[in-house]
Amino acid sequence: MDVAGKVAVVTGSGNGIGEAIAKRLAAEGASVVVTDIERDNVTRVANEIGTVGLEADVTKEDEVKAVARLARETYGRIDIWHSNAGLAGPRQPDSLQDDDLWNGMWRLHVLAHLYAAREVLPEMVARGDGYLLQTASSVALATQPEKVGYAVTKHAALAFSEWLAVRYRPRGVKVSCFCPGPMLTRMLLSNGFAADDPAISGALTPEQVADLVVRALADERFLILTQPDDVRALVGKGTDYDAWVDDYSRLLSTSSVGAAGAADAQESRPSSTA
Ligand SMILES: NC(=O)c1ccc[n+]([C@@H]2O[C@H](COP(=O)([O-])OP(=O)(O)OC[C@H]3O[C@@H](n4cnc5c(N)ncnc54)[C@H](O)[C@@H]3O)[C@@H](O)[C@H]2O)c1
């Protein structure tokens, strides 16, 4: 999709990659609505772009609807909805007991995408055009041993994107799932990493990520990766799932994955996945 002249909503655009993508879309000629749970950052980013914004918690359907209403009242329609807001949460390797964590992750990484889809799909299907872009994570292709709720709900986000693509592409709605590896945002850096820490070498800046995502939108590619090698996890599972599990477990028991624990995608990768 050529984003020039399109109307885009980007959730979680008060910071990080959401902010960078919102700014990049605006620079490419799209009209962008900024939304985030952090009011001051919504105001800041909306002012910097010269557009409207709304503080909203995307885990609440009425607040998602309010964002859509603002977009339609201001710009007449919605062409692109980027469900991007997310939260890695604290490292909790054994958090099977924590219902609040599970519910919160489920609402943010899955239900927020559902609320957006059911809000905008009718108008997109009616026009035979539109774009649903969802941020999941490379964790959705492998796993994240230290954040079970995050890892599992990001898998579910990818599964929902797949379903949307299969169901709605034939009706003209484009769907992409963005599965990035580590990116130099607050999410990563607040876990105690300096931007030049070798442990996160290869992490992209938000601006690099925004370039990559806007190029992928032009190509209308389903799976958007920041590190092409991340697809090895899928290949490994598809080739020999048991070997993948064994390799991963071995690696966990012998490596410093536990100590590394970057925000999100610092999962180690078994060497013999392909
Ligand atoms: N940074 C990484 O290494 C990395 C890697 C893979 C995937 N991701 C994913 O990328 C997305 C963006 O993360 P980021 O790295 O830019 O982090 P970030 O913390 O800079 O941005 C996330 C934004 O989401 C907002 N948010 C959180 N909960 C919200 C809610 N309930 N309603 C509305 N907004 C809410 C936050 O206020 C924040 O502005 C997330 O979905 C994250 O899971 C990040």
The ligand as an SDF file (V2000), in Angstrom:
LIG
                    3D

 44 48  0  0  0  0  0  0  0  0999 V2000
   11.7250   -3.1110   22.0580 N   0  0  0  0  0  0  0  0  0  0  0  0
   11.8630   -4.3680   21.7040 C   0  0  0  0  0  0  0  0  0  0  0  0
   12.9600   -4.9330   21.8020 O   0  0  0  0  0  0  0  0  0  0  0  0
   10.6720   -5.1400   21.1500 C   0  0  0  0  0  0  0  0  0  0  0  0
   10.9350   -6.3780   20.5220 C   0  0  0  0  0  0  0  0  0  0  0  0
    9.8640   -7.0880   19.9820 C   0  0  0  0  0  0  0  0  0  0  0  0
    8.5680   -6.5790   20.0450 C   0  0  0  0  0  0  0  0  0  0  0  0
    8.3480   -5.3760   20.6640 N   0  0  0  0  0  0  0  0  0  0  0  0
    6.9590   -4.8800   20.6620 C   0  0  0  0  0  0  0  0  0  0  0  0
    6.9400   -3.6070   20.0330 O   0  0  0  0  0  0  0  0  0  0  0  0
    5.8060   -2.8580   20.4950 C   0  0  0  0  0  0  0  0  0  0  0  0
    6.2370   -1.4440   20.8580 C   0  0  0  0  0  0  0  0  0  0  0  0
    7.1700   -1.5180   21.9080 O   0  0  0  0  0  0  0  0  0  0  0  0
    8.3800   -0.4770   22.0760 P   0  0  0  0  0  0  0  0  0  0  0  0
    9.6180   -1.2660   22.0240 O   0  0  0  0  0  0  0  0  0  0  0  0
    8.1830    0.6800   21.1770 O   0  0  0  0  0  0  0  0  0  0  0  0
    8.1830   -0.0920   23.6060 O   0  0  0  0  0  0  0  0  0  0  0  0
    7.7190    1.2830   24.3060 P   0  0  0  0  0  0  0  0  0  0  0  0
    7.5590    0.9550   25.7350 O   0  0  0  0  0  0  0  0  0  0  0  0
    8.6200    2.3630   23.9040 O   0  0  0  0  0  0  0  0  0  0  0  0
    6.2950    1.5520   23.6350 O   0  0  0  0  0  0  0  0  0  0  0  0
    5.1290    0.8320   23.9600 C   0  0  0  0  0  0  0  0  0  0  0  0
    4.0070    1.8300   24.0890 C   0  0  0  0  0  0  0  0  0  0  0  0
    2.7680    1.1270   24.3660 O   0  0  0  0  0  0  0  0  0  0  0  0
    2.0590    1.9120   25.2900 C   0  0  0  0  0  0  0  0  0  0  0  0
    1.0530    1.0990   26.0070 N   0  0  0  0  0  0  0  0  0  0  0  0
    1.2880    0.1260   26.9160 C   0  0  0  0  0  0  0  0  0  0  0  0
    0.1250   -0.3420   27.3750 N   0  0  0  0  0  0  0  0  0  0  0  0
   -0.8630    0.3430   26.7250 C   0  0  0  0  0  0  0  0  0  0  0  0
   -2.2790    0.2910   26.7740 C   0  0  0  0  0  0  0  0  0  0  0  0
   -2.9410   -0.5480   27.6030 N   0  0  0  0  0  0  0  0  0  0  0  0
   -2.9900    1.1320   25.9670 N   0  0  0  0  0  0  0  0  0  0  0  0
   -2.3410    1.9910   25.1430 C   0  0  0  0  0  0  0  0  0  0  0  0
   -1.0020    2.0940   25.0670 N   0  0  0  0  0  0  0  0  0  0  0  0
   -0.2750    1.2620   25.8660 C   0  0  0  0  0  0  0  0  0  0  0  0
    3.1150    2.4650   26.2320 C   0  0  0  0  0  0  0  0  0  0  0  0
    2.6610    3.5780   26.9670 O   0  0  0  0  0  0  0  0  0  0  0  0
    4.2240    2.8010   25.2430 C   0  0  0  0  0  0  0  0  0  0  0  0
    4.1360    4.1380   24.7850 O   0  0  0  0  0  0  0  0  0  0  0  0
    5.2370   -3.6620   21.6490 C   0  0  0  0  0  0  0  0  0  0  0  0
    4.0970   -4.3870   21.2090 O   0  0  0  0  0  0  0  0  0  0  0  0
    6.3540   -4.6290   22.0150 C   0  0  0  0  0  0  0  0  0  0  0  0
    5.8580   -5.8050   22.6120 O   0  0  0  0  0  0  0  0  0  0  0  0
    9.3690   -4.6500   21.2080 C   0  0  0  0  0  0  0  0  0  0  0  0
  1  2  1  0
  2  3  2  0
  2  4  1  0
  4  5  1  0
  4 44  2  0
  5  6  2  0
  6  7  1  0
  7  8  2  0
  8  9  1  0
  8 44  1  0
  9 10  1  0
  9 42  1  0
 10 11  1  0
 11 12  1  0
 11 40  1  0
 12 13  1  0
 13 14  1  0
 14 15  2  0
 14 16  1  0
 14 17  1  0
 17 18  1  0
 18 19  2  0
 18 20  1  0
 18 21  1  0
 21 22  1  0
 22 23  1  0
 23 24  1  0
 23 38  1  0
 24 25  1  0
 25 26  1  0
 25 36  1  0
 26 27  1  0
 26 35  1  0
 27 28  2  0
 28 29  1  0
 29 30  1  0
 29 35  2  0
 30 31  1  0
 30 32  2  0
 32 33  1  0
 33 34  2  0
 34 35  1  0
 36 37  1  0
 36 38  1  0
 38 39  1  0
 40 41  1  0
 40 42  1  0
 42 43  1  0
M  CHG  2   8   1  16  -1
M  END
$$$$
